[in-house]
Amino acid sequence: MPESYTELYFPILLQAGVAVVLAAALVLLSYLIGKRVRNEVKDLPYECGITPTGSARERFSVRFYLVGMLFILFDIEAIFLYPWAVIYRELKLFAFVEMLIFIVLILAGYFYIWKKGALDWSQKPANER
């Protein structure tokens, strides 16, 4: 059993040091050995085998970002169901009522954004009409 902080944390520091040295060595080695051939085909953005059309600097609709943020929001809220499921049997009815309230609030938010049209991509926003 380690008796001092040095003995306790030395393996962790050693592993972190080896990881940093290894990462730096691999990056340096790829820089030294790798080919540096530049041409037009290599500089094109890869789009799943489809020939790229237009500019890579096109503007995205705000709805794209809104849907992305909503996905992250509801995804994170869904993650809270896992710890609840683990301790559900210990808390019994209290856990059920609390999670029922939580899910009702999530659904209320979901129906609100649905009614506002945030998830409907077929309509143009009011400022684009």
Order of alpha helices (4+ residues) and beta strands (2+ residues): alpha-alpha-alpha-alpha-alpha
